[in-house]
Amino acid sequence: MANENLIRLETPVNEGATSFIDITFKDADDVGVVPPTGSWTLYNLADETIINSRTAVGITPSASTYTIELTPADNALVDENLLTEEHRCFFSYSYGPSGGIYTANGEIQILVENMHKI
């Protein structure tokens, strides 16, 4: 079954490079919301290894979009034998009256290309 909340980045990320991913927060009616808090977790899809201790990283958005900066250590390969490795950034947030009676989440697919010389 396809994950309809999966966002696929168009361009692969080079291993060991800094990259940026944007999260857009929306309610059940697909309208932008500004959640009081949220979190994200970065992991390797193949074995669910948490990458660079990035688990439940807290965020406090000030708009309906938020940019996550992934450092070179975040874009490291778990398996150096692969040409491309699939990482996922899972995000979760709450919204609604009084700051959060509804919860939403999604995932962003990040393909990391092996640079071989790093």
N, C-alpha and C positions, 0 to 999 in steps of 0.2 A: 504494500500500500504506500503510495507516495505521500510524503510529508508536505502538505499544502502551505505550511508555515516556513518551509525551507527557502531561504534567499540564496541564490547562487551568484557569487561575484563573477563578473565577466572576464577578468584578467587574473591569471595565476600570480602568486607572490613569490619572489625569489627567496630561497633559503637565506636566513641571516639578514634580511633587509627589514627596514622599518616600513610599516604599512598602516593604513587607516581604513576603518570600516564604519559605516553609518547605520545607526539603528533608528527606525521611525516608529514612534509609539502611536497606536490607534486603538479606538474602542471597538466594540462589537459591530458598530455601524460603519466602520472604516473611516471614522473621523479622528483627526489628530488630537491627542491628549498630552498633557504635561504631567507625568506621574511624579509624586513626591520623592519616590525612591525606586531603585531597581538594582539588578545585579547581572553579572555575566560570568560564564565559565568557558574556558578554552580547553578543548581536548582533541586527541587523535581519534578519528572515527574507527580505525581498524581494531584497536584494543582498548579504547576508552581511557587511555593514559591522560591524566591532567598535564597540560603543558605549562612549564615555568611557574608552577604553583598558582595558576590563575583559576581559582575556584571561588565562586560566589563573591566576586569582586564588586563591592558596593559602588553605586553611582547615584548622583543627585542631579537629574536633568533640570535644565532651566527653560527648555523648549520641547517641542514634540519630536525633535531629532537630537541625537547624541552621537558624537564621534569618539570611537575607541581607537587609541593609538596602540598598535601592536609593535613591540620592540623587536630587535634582532633575536633576542632569546625566545620571544613568543613565536617567531617564525623559524624555529629550529626543527629539524627532522627527528622523529623518533626512530625511524628505520632508514639508515643511510644507504641501504641497498636499493631503495625505490627511486624511480625517476621522478615521480610525483606522489605526494602524500596528501590525503584529505584530512583537514582539520575542521572542527566545528566550533562556532561560538554560540553557545546557548544563552539566551537572555530572557529575563523575567521581570515583570513590573506590575504594580497595582495602580488602580485609578478609580475615580468615582467620588461621590460625596464624602466629605470628611477625610479625603486623602487615601482611600483605597479599600473599597469593598469588593472590587472585581480584580481578577488577576488575569494577565495575558502573558504569552511567551512566544518564542520563535527561535529559529536557528539560522545561522549564516554559514554557508559552505565556503571554506577557504582552501584552495589548492596551492600547495607549497611545492615549488620546483627545486629539485636537487641541483645545487650549483657545483657539485663534485670537488671543487678546489677549496672549499671552506673547511 
